[in-house]
Amino acid sequence: KHIYLGLYNEEAAAAKAYDRALVRLRGAAAATNYSLTNYKDELQAFELDTSTETLALSNGADGILKRPAPAQPLPTRGKPVKSPVTPGTR
């Protein structure tokens, strides 16, 4: 899934926009381009929002961030398929 963060003339500005979005999604676990100390507001927003509500971008871009939903098992159609490998045939 892609999130539009806007267009930037400077590489550094684009990297900071990426960092801000990632920190708002993943908090302190985000792998950022710059030090996390530059994103105190975004870390605070992450910590305050523990629900799966949408987060509006703070950089003025026309986009919305959503936290990923927890992984759910894939639905199956019909009967489950057994593995073609039987014990002792390898």
The first five atom37 places (N, CA, C, CB, O) and aatype in JSON, in Angstrom:
{
  "aatype": [11, 8, 9, 18, 10, 7, 10, 18, 2, 6, 6, 0, 0, 0, 0, 11, 0, 18, 3, 1, 0, 10, 19, 1, 10, 1, 7, 0, 0, 0, 0, 16, 2, 18, 15, 10, 16, 2, 18, 11, 3, 6, 10, 5, 0, 13, 6, 10, 3, 16, 15, 16, 6, 16, 10, 0, 10, 15, 2, 7, 0, 3, 7, 9, 10, 11, 1, 14, 0, 14, 0, 5, 14, 10, 14, 16, 1, 7, 11, 14, 19, 11, 15, 14, 19, 16, 14, 7, 16, 1],
  "atom_mask": [
    [1, 1, 1, 1, 1],
    [1, 1, 1, 1, 1],
    [1, 1, 1, 1, 1],
    [1, 1, 1, 1, 1],
    [1, 1, 1, 1, 1],
    [1, 1, 1, 0, 1],
    [1, 1, 1, 1, 1],
    [1, 1, 1, 1, 1],
    [1, 1, 1, 1, 1],
    [1, 1, 1, 1, 1],
    [1, 1, 1, 1, 1],
    [1, 1, 1, 1, 1],
    [1, 1, 1, 1, 1],
    [1, 1, 1, 1, 1],
    [1, 1, 1, 1, 1],
    [1, 1, 1, 1, 1],
    [1, 1, 1, 1, 1],
    [1, 1, 1, 1, 1],
    [1, 1, 1, 1, 1],
    [1, 1, 1, 1, 1],
    [1, 1, 1, 1, 1],
    [1, 1, 1, 1, 1],
    [1, 1, 1, 1, 1],
    [1, 1, 1, 1, 1],
    [1, 1, 1, 1, 1],
    [1, 1, 1, 1, 1],
    [1, 1, 1, 0, 1],
    [1, 1, 1, 1, 1],
    [1, 1, 1, 1, 1],
    [1, 1, 1, 1, 1],
    [1, 1, 1, 1, 1],
    [1, 1, 1, 1, 1],
    [1, 1, 1, 1, 1],
    [1, 1, 1, 1, 1],
    [1, 1, 1, 1, 1],
    [1, 1, 1, 1, 1],
    [1, 1, 1, 1, 1],
    [1, 1, 1, 1, 1],
    [1, 1, 1, 1, 1],
    [1, 1, 1, 1, 1],
    [1, 1, 1, 1, 1],
    [1, 1, 1, 1, 1],
    [1, 1, 1, 1, 1],
    [1, 1, 1, 1, 1],
    [1, 1, 1, 1, 1],
    [1, 1, 1, 1, 1],
    [1, 1, 1, 1, 1],
    [1, 1, 1, 1, 1],
    [1, 1, 1, 1, 1],
    [1, 1, 1, 1, 1],
    [1, 1, 1, 1, 1],
    [1, 1, 1, 1, 1],
    [1, 1, 1, 1, 1],
    [1, 1, 1, 1, 1],
    [1, 1, 1, 1, 1],
    [1, 1, 1, 1, 1],
    [1, 1, 1, 1, 1],
    [1, 1, 1, 1, 1],
    [1, 1, 1, 1, 1],
    [1, 1, 1, 0, 1],
    [1, 1, 1, 1, 1],
    [1, 1, 1, 1, 1],
    [1, 1, 1, 0, 1],
    [1, 1, 1, 1, 1],
    [1, 1, 1, 1, 1],
    [1, 1, 1, 1, 1],
    [1, 1, 1, 1, 1],
    [1, 1, 1, 1, 1],
    [1, 1, 1, 1, 1],
    [1, 1, 1, 1, 1],
    [1, 1, 1, 1, 1],
    [1, 1, 1, 1, 1],
    [1, 1, 1, 1, 1],
    [1, 1, 1, 1, 1],
    [1, 1, 1, 1, 1],
    [1, 1, 1, 1, 1],
    [1, 1, 1, 1, 1],
    [1, 1, 1, 0, 1],
    [1, 1, 1, 1, 1],
    [1, 1, 1, 1, 1],
    [1, 1, 1, 1, 1],
    [1, 1, 1, 1, 1],
    [1, 1, 1, 1, 1],
    [1, 1, 1, 1, 1],
    [1, 1, 1, 1, 1],
    [1, 1, 1, 1, 1],
    [1, 1, 1, 1, 1],
    [1, 1, 1, 0, 1],
    [1, 1, 1, 1, 1],
    [1, 1, 1, 1, 1]
  ],
  "atom_positions": [
    [[0.85, -1.17, 0.0], [0.0, 0.0, 0.0], [0.89, 1.23, 0.0], [-0.96, 0.0, 1.21], [1.91, 1.27, 0.69]],
    [[0.51, 2.23, -0.77], [1.29, 3.45, -0.87], [0.54, 4.6, -0.22], [1.61, 3.77, -2.34], [-0.69, 4.66, -0.26]],
    [[1.29, 5.5, 0.37], [0.73, 6.7, 0.98], [1.37, 7.9, 0.32], [0.96, 6.72, 2.53], [2.59, 8.04, 0.33]],
    [[0.56, 8.77, -0.27], [1.08, 9.95, -0.94], [1.5, 10.98, 0.11], [0.03, 10.55, -1.9], [0.7, 11.39, 0.94]],
    [[2.76, 11.38, 0.06], [3.3, 12.34, 1.03], [3.55, 13.71, 0.41], [4.59, 11.81, 1.61], [3.97, 14.62, 1.11]],
    [[3.29, 13.86, -0.85], [3.49, 15.15, -1.51], [4.73, 15.15, -2.39], [0.0, 0.0, 0.0], [5.46, 14.16, -2.45]],
    [[4.95, 16.27, -3.06], [6.12, 16.46, -3.9], [7.04, 17.47, -3.24], [5.72, 16.93, -5.33], [6.57, 18.45, -2.65]],
    [[8.34, 17.24, -3.32], [9.31, 18.09, -2.65], [10.45, 18.44, -3.61], [9.86, 17.4, -1.38], [10.87, 17.6, -4.41]],
    [[10.93, 19.67, -3.52], [12.05, 20.11, -4.35], [13.38, 19.62, -3.79], [12.06, 21.63, -4.46], [14.33, 19.42, -4.54]],
    [[13.44, 19.44, -2.5], [14.68, 19.03, -1.84], [14.57, 17.6, -1.32], [15.02, 19.99, -0.68], [13.54, 17.21, -0.77]],
    [[15.63, 16.84, -1.49], [15.66, 15.46, -1.01], [15.49, 15.4, 0.5], [16.97, 14.8, -1.41], [14.81, 14.5, 1.01]],
    [[16.09, 16.34, 1.22], [15.99, 16.35, 2.68], [14.55, 16.56, 3.13], [16.89, 17.45, 3.27], [14.11, 15.93, 4.1]],
    [[13.82, 17.42, 2.45], [12.42, 17.67, 2.82], [11.58, 16.42, 2.59], [11.85, 18.85, 2.0], [10.7, 16.11, 3.4]],
    [[11.83, 15.7, 1.51], [11.12, 14.46, 1.23], [11.45, 13.41, 2.29], [11.47, 13.93, -0.18], [10.56, 12.69, 2.75]],
    [[12.7, 13.31, 2.68], [13.12, 12.34, 3.7], [12.46, 12.65, 5.04], [14.65, 12.34, 3.85], [12.05, 11.74, 5.76]],
    [[12.35, 13.93, 5.37], [11.71, 14.31, 6.64], [10.22, 14.02, 6.62], [11.95, 15.81, 6.94], [9.65, 13.6, 7.63]],
    [[9.57, 14.24, 5.48], [8.14, 13.92, 5.36], [7.93, 12.41, 5.53], [7.59, 14.4, 3.99], [7.0, 11.97, 6.2]],
    [[8.81, 11.62, 4.91], [8.76, 10.16, 5.06], [8.93, 9.77, 6.52], [9.85, 9.48, 4.19], [8.18, 8.95, 7.05]],
    [[9.92, 10.37, 7.18], [10.18, 10.08, 8.59], [8.97, 10.4, 9.45], [11.4, 10.85, 9.08], [8.57, 9.6, 10.29]],
    [[8.38, 11.6, 9.24], [7.22, 12.0, 10.05], [6.07, 11.01, 9.89], [6.76, 13.41, 9.65], [5.45, 10.62, 10.88]],
    [[5.8, 10.6, 8.67], [4.72, 9.66, 8.42], [5.02, 8.3, 9.07], [4.5, 9.48, 6.91], [4.14, 7.7, 9.68]],
    [[6.24, 7.84, 8.94], [6.61, 6.54, 9.5], [6.56, 6.54, 11.02], [7.99, 6.15, 9.03], [6.12, 5.57, 11.63]],
    [[7.01, 7.63, 11.64], [6.97, 7.72, 13.1], [5.53, 7.74, 13.6], [7.73, 8.98, 13.59], [5.22, 7.16, 14.63]],
    [[4.64, 8.41, 12.86], [3.23, 8.44, 13.27], [2.59, 7.07, 13.12], [2.46, 9.46, 12.44], [1.62, 6.76, 13.82]],
    [[3.12, 6.23, 12.23], [2.58, 4.88, 12.05], [3.21, 3.86, 12.99], [2.78, 4.42, 10.64], [2.51, 2.99, 13.52]],
    [[4.52, 3.96, 13.22], [5.24, 2.92, 13.96], [5.85, 3.37, 15.28], [6.3, 2.36, 13.12], [6.36, 2.54, 16.03]],
    [[5.82, 4.65, 15.57], [6.36, 5.15, 16.83], [7.87, 5.03, 16.88], [0.0, 0.0, 0.0], [8.55, 5.2, 15.86]],
    [[8.39, 4.74, 18.06], [9.84, 4.67, 18.26], [10.49, 3.52, 17.5], [10.14, 4.54, 19.74], [11.71, 3.49, 17.37]],
    [[9.7, 2.59, 17.0], [10.25, 1.45, 16.24], [10.54, 1.82, 14.78], [9.27, 0.29, 16.28], [11.08, 1.0, 14.04]],
    [[10.2, 3.03, 14.38], [10.39, 3.44, 12.98], [11.87, 3.58, 12.65], [9.66, 4.77, 12.7], [12.64, 4.12, 13.44]],
    [[12.25, 3.1, 11.48], [13.63, 3.25, 10.98], [13.67, 4.53, 10.15], [14.08, 1.98, 10.13], [13.29, 4.52, 8.98]],
    [[14.11, 5.61, 10.75], [14.06, 6.93, 10.12], [15.4, 7.32, 9.49], [13.64, 7.98, 11.13], [16.44, 6.74, 9.8]],
    [[15.34, 8.31, 8.61], [16.55, 8.86, 7.99], [17.32, 9.75, 8.95], [16.19, 9.63, 6.73], [18.54, 9.82, 8.9]],
    [[16.58, 10.44, 9.81], [17.18, 11.36, 10.78], [16.86, 10.87, 12.19], [16.65, 12.81, 10.57], [16.04, 9.96, 12.36]],
    [[17.48, 11.45, 13.18], [17.31, 11.04, 14.57], [15.85, 11.2, 15.01], [18.23, 11.86, 15.49], [15.17, 12.15, 14.62]],
    [[15.37, 10.25, 15.82], [14.01, 10.32, 16.34], [13.78, 11.56, 17.21], [13.7, 9.07, 17.15], [12.64, 11.98, 17.4]],
    [[14.84, 12.14, 17.72], [14.68, 13.35, 18.55], [14.12, 14.51, 17.73], [16.01, 13.76, 19.18], [13.61, 15.47, 18.3]],
    [[14.21, 14.44, 16.41], [13.64, 15.48, 15.54], [12.13, 15.35, 15.4], [14.28, 15.42, 14.17], [11.49, 16.24, 14.84]],
    [[11.55, 14.27, 15.88], [10.13, 13.98, 15.65], [9.37, 13.78, 16.96], [9.99, 12.74, 14.78], [8.59, 12.84, 17.1]],
    [[9.6, 14.66, 17.91], [8.95, 14.55, 19.22], [7.43, 14.66, 19.1], [9.47, 15.63, 20.17], [6.7, 13.91, 19.75]],
    [[6.95, 15.6, 18.29], [5.5, 15.77, 18.13], [4.86, 14.53, 17.53], [5.2, 16.98, 17.25], [3.78, 14.12, 17.96]],
    [[5.5, 13.93, 16.56], [4.96, 12.74, 15.92], [4.98, 11.55, 16.88], [5.76, 12.4, 14.65], [4.05, 10.74, 16.89]],
    [[6.04, 11.43, 17.69], [6.09, 10.36, 18.7], [4.97, 10.53, 19.72], [7.46, 10.34, 19.4], [4.35, 9.56, 20.14]],
    [[4.74, 11.76, 20.11], [3.68, 12.04, 21.08], [2.32, 11.7, 20.48], [3.72, 13.52, 21.52], [1.47, 11.12, 21.16]],
    [[2.11, 12.04, 19.22], [0.85, 11.71, 18.55], [0.67, 10.2, 18.47], [0.82, 12.33, 17.14], [-0.44, 9.7, 18.66]],
    [[1.74, 9.48, 18.18], [1.67, 8.02, 18.12], [1.26, 7.44, 19.47], [3.01, 7.43, 17.67], [0.41, 6.56, 19.55]],
    [[1.88, 7.95, 20.53], [1.6, 7.43, 21.87], [0.19, 7.77, 22.33], [2.61, 7.98, 22.86], [-0.41, 6.99, 23.07]],
    [[-0.34, 8.9, 21.91], [-1.69, 9.29, 22.31], [-2.76, 8.52, 21.53], [-1.89, 10.78, 22.11], [-3.85, 8.29, 22.05]],
    [[-2.46, 8.14, 20.32], [-3.45, 7.46, 19.48], [-3.18, 5.96, 19.48], [-3.42, 8.01, 18.05], [-2.39, 5.47, 18.68]],
    [[-3.83, 5.26, 20.36], [-3.62, 3.81, 20.45], [-4.69, 3.03, 19.71], [-3.59, 3.37, 21.91], [-4.66, 1.8, 19.69]],
    [[-5.64, 3.73, 19.1], [-6.69, 3.05, 18.36], [-6.26, 2.87, 16.9], [-8.02, 3.84, 18.44], [-5.13, 3.21, 16.54]],
    [[-7.14, 2.34, 16.08], [-6.84, 2.19, 14.66], [-7.47, 3.33, 13.87], [-7.35, 0.83, 14.13], [-7.75, 3.18, 12.68]],
    [[-7.7, 4.46, 14.52], [-8.25, 5.63, 13.85], [-7.26, 6.14, 12.81], [-8.59, 6.75, 14.87], [-6.07, 5.81, 12.87]],
    [[-7.73, 6.91, 11.88], [-6.85, 7.47, 10.87], [-6.09, 8.65, 11.44], [-7.64, 7.9, 9.63], [-6.57, 9.34, 12.33]],
    [[-4.9, 8.87, 10.91], [-4.05, 9.96, 11.34], [-3.86, 10.9, 10.16], [-2.68, 9.45, 11.87], [-3.39, 10.49, 9.1]],
    [[-4.23, 12.14, 10.32], [-4.03, 13.1, 9.24], [-2.57, 13.51, 9.21], [-4.94, 14.35, 9.42], [-1.93, 13.63, 10.25]],
    [[-2.04, 13.72, 8.03], [-0.65, 14.14, 7.89], [-0.5, 15.56, 8.41], [-0.19, 14.04, 6.43], [-1.35, 16.41, 8.16]],
    [[0.58, 15.82, 9.12], [0.79, 17.15, 9.69], [1.61, 18.05, 8.77], [1.48, 17.02, 11.03], [1.86, 19.21, 9.12]],
    [[2.04, 17.56, 7.62], [2.88, 18.37, 6.75], [2.1, 19.07, 5.64], [3.95, 17.52, 6.15], [2.71, 19.67, 4.75]],
    [[0.79, 19.0, 5.68], [-0.02, 19.69, 4.69], [-0.31, 18.89, 3.44], [0.0, 0.0, 0.0], [-1.05, 19.37, 2.58]],
    [[0.22, 17.69, 3.31], [-0.06, 16.87, 2.13], [-1.5, 16.38, 2.2], [0.93, 15.67, 2.03], [-2.05, 16.2, 3.29]],
    [[-2.09, 16.17, 1.06], [-3.47, 15.68, 1.01], [-3.46, 14.17, 1.1], [-4.18, 16.14, -0.28], [-3.59, 13.48, 0.08]],
    [[-3.3, 13.64, 2.28], [-3.27, 12.2, 2.46], [-3.71, 11.83, 3.85], [0.0, 0.0, 0.0], [-3.79, 12.68, 4.73]],
    [[-3.98, 10.57, 4.03], [-4.38, 10.06, 5.34], [-3.57, 8.8, 5.6], [-5.91, 9.77, 5.4], [-3.39, 7.96, 4.72]],
    [[-3.1, 8.68, 6.81], [-2.36, 7.49, 7.22], [-3.28, 6.61, 8.04], [-1.08, 7.87, 8.02], [-4.08, 7.1, 8.82]],
    [[-3.15, 5.32, 7.87], [-3.88, 4.38, 8.7], [-2.89, 3.4, 9.29], [-4.98, 3.64, 7.9], [-1.96, 2.95, 8.61]],
    [[-3.08, 3.09, 10.53], [-2.24, 2.05, 11.13], [-2.64, 0.72, 10.54], [-2.37, 2.04, 12.69], [-3.82, 0.48, 10.26]],
    [[-1.67, -0.16, 10.35], [-2.0, -1.47, 9.79], [-2.87, -2.25, 10.76], [-0.73, -2.26, 9.47], [-2.65, -2.21, 11.97]],
    [[-3.86, -2.95, 10.24], [-4.72, -3.79, 11.07], [-3.94, -5.04, 11.45], [-6.04, -4.16, 10.31], [-3.03, -5.45, 10.73]],
    [[-4.28, -5.64, 12.57], [-3.6, -6.89, 12.95], [-3.81, -7.95, 11.89], [-4.11, -7.39, 14.31], [-4.86, -7.99, 11.23]],
    [[-2.83, -8.8, 11.72], [-2.91, -9.87, 10.72], [-4.05, -10.81, 11.07], [-1.58, -10.64, 10.63], [-4.23, -11.19, 12.23]],
    [[-4.81, -11.19, 10.06], [-5.9, -12.13, 10.25], [-5.69, -13.31, 9.31], [-7.28, -11.46, 10.01], [-5.12, -13.15, 8.23]],
    [[-6.14, -14.49, 9.71], [-5.95, -15.65, 8.84], [-6.71, -15.47, 7.53], [-6.4, -16.94, 9.54], [-7.79, -14.87, 7.5]],
    [[-6.13, -15.98, 6.46], [-6.77, -15.91, 5.16], [-7.96, -16.86, 5.11], [-5.77, -16.23, 4.03], [-7.88, -17.97, 5.64]],
    [[-9.05, -16.44, 4.49], [-10.19, -17.35, 4.39], [-9.87, -18.49, 3.44], [-11.45, -16.59, 3.92], [-9.12, -18.32, 2.48]],
    [[-10.45, -19.64, 3.71], [-10.25, -20.79, 2.83], [-11.55, -21.07, 2.09], [-9.79, -22.05, 3.64], [-12.63, -20.79, 2.59]],
    [[-11.42, -21.61, 0.91], [-12.59, -21.97, 0.12], [-12.67, -23.49, 0.08], [-12.53, -21.36, -1.32], [-11.74, -24.16, -0.38]],
    [[-13.75, -24.02, 0.53], [-13.91, -25.47, 0.5], [-13.07, -26.15, 1.57], [0.0, 0.0, 0.0], [-12.81, -25.6, 2.64]],
    [[-12.66, -27.37, 1.25], [-11.9, -28.17, 2.2], [-10.44, -27.73, 2.23], [-12.0, -29.66, 1.85], [-9.9, -27.33, 1.2]],
    [[-9.79, -27.8, 3.4], [-8.36, -27.49, 3.46], [-7.57, -28.5, 2.63], [-7.86, -27.49, 4.93], [-7.91, -29.68, 2.57]],
    [[-6.53, -28.03, 1.99], [-5.69, -28.88, 1.14], [-4.59, -29.49, 2.0], [-5.08, -28.07, -0.05], [-3.91, -28.79, 2.75]],
    [[-4.43, -30.81, 1.88], [-3.37, -31.5, 2.62], [-2.07, -31.36, 1.86], [-3.72, -33.0, 2.86], [-2.06, -31.24, 0.64]],
    [[-0.99, -31.38, 2.59], [0.32, -31.29, 1.98], [0.58, -32.51, 1.12], [1.41, -31.14, 3.06], [0.29, -33.63, 1.54]],
    [[1.13, -32.32, -0.11], [1.4, -33.49, -0.96], [2.56, -34.34, -0.45], [1.71, -33.04, -2.39], [2.73, -35.48, -0.89]],
    [[3.35, -33.82, 0.47], [4.49, -34.57, 0.99], [4.01, -35.42, 2.17], [5.65, -33.61, 1.43], [3.4, -34.91, 3.11]],
    [[4.27, -36.71, 2.1], [3.91, -37.59, 3.21], [5.18, -37.95, 3.96], [3.17, -38.87, 2.71], [6.26, -37.95, 3.38]],
    [[5.06, -38.25, 5.23], [6.26, -38.59, 6.01], [7.02, -39.76, 5.4], [5.89, -38.91, 7.45], [6.41, -40.74, 4.97]],
    [[8.3, -39.67, 5.37], [9.16, -40.75, 4.89], [9.38, -40.75, 3.38], [0.0, 0.0, 0.0], [10.03, -41.66, 2.88]],
    [[8.87, -39.75, 2.64], [9.05, -39.75, 1.19], [10.13, -38.77, 0.75], [7.74, -39.42, 0.51], [10.39, -38.65, -0.45]],
    [[10.74, -38.09, 1.66], [11.77, -37.13, 1.27], [13.09, -37.76, 1.06], [11.9, -36.06, 2.29], [14.06, -37.08, 0.73]]
  ]
}
